[in-house]
Each structure stands twice: as C-alpha cells, then as structure tokens.
Amino acid sequence: MTRRDLLVLEDGHEYQEFAEAFLGAHFDVRAAHSAQEALRQLEAAMPDALLVDLRFERAPVGTLVGDVDATARRRFAGDTHRAIRHLKEQQGTLVLGVLREAGCAAPAVFVHDFPARRLENLRRLYGDVHAVPGFDARAIARALGAS
C-alpha cells in the first residue's frame, strides 16, 4: 500500500495527533496552523488529502483569513468582536478557499456534522469536500480515499 501525504489544517494539535495515531497507516501527516503556514506547506509539496478543523478558536487574530473590519461592517453592524468570532468559527472553510485558489484540489474532510445544504454549498465552492460527524478513523479514511 502506497502512503499518501495528509495536510492537517487546525489551530491546535488534536487533529494532527488523531491523524498520526489513527490514519498513520495510510498517510504521512503534516500540519499547518494558519493559511500562511498552509501555503508554505504547499510550496514544499502538494498534499494528497486535507483534514480540516472548521473552528480556529485559539488562532491569533493576525493569522486569520478574512477582513475583520469589513466583516464587522457587512455582517455585524460594526461589532468587531462578533466579526472575529465569526471568522474563527469559519476559518477552516476560509483556509480551504485559500488553498483552492493556490491550486490545491486534494479531497478535504471536515470533522463536523454539516447540514446537507451547507455541505452542498461547500462542494460548489471548494470541490471535493466531505464531512464526517465525529472522529471515526475508518469513515475519515474512506472519505479521503484511503481504504
């Protein structure tokens, strides 16, 4: 069995630790904790698959994708705190968008229980996107085409 390259996108280390422990038979795992770091990872090698954390709650504001002030004005009547919270809660999709713009078409899996309509929208925007409601290693491996 050929091992593939998995890029984990998250603000912490839990997804990476999970991937190394439970997906390591299929993947060589590396991680990025911001869009900037993920782009540097793409320069080193294009991944075969992406495991994406939706929420980047611990990420410093300066590393977030998205314009805080514009988001505050457009969506939250100027409330910067709500805009930051929103960007952190959606950061995984925003980072995925940056990677897609940079030419990364690898299948992406979110560990999240998205409503069907939201998952359809993500697929329309970002191509090969899957969601697994929990940390089920077999389901994630299947979604990434590793089983």
PyMOL commands that set and color helices and strands:
alter all, ss='L'
color gray80, all
select helices_A, chain A and resi 14-22+35-44+61-63+68-75+80-101+116-126+137-143
alter helices_A, ss='H'
color red, helices_A
select strands_A, chain A and resi 4-9+27-32+49-52+108-111+129-132
alter strands_A, ss='S'
color yellow, strands_A
deselect
rebuild
show_as cartoon
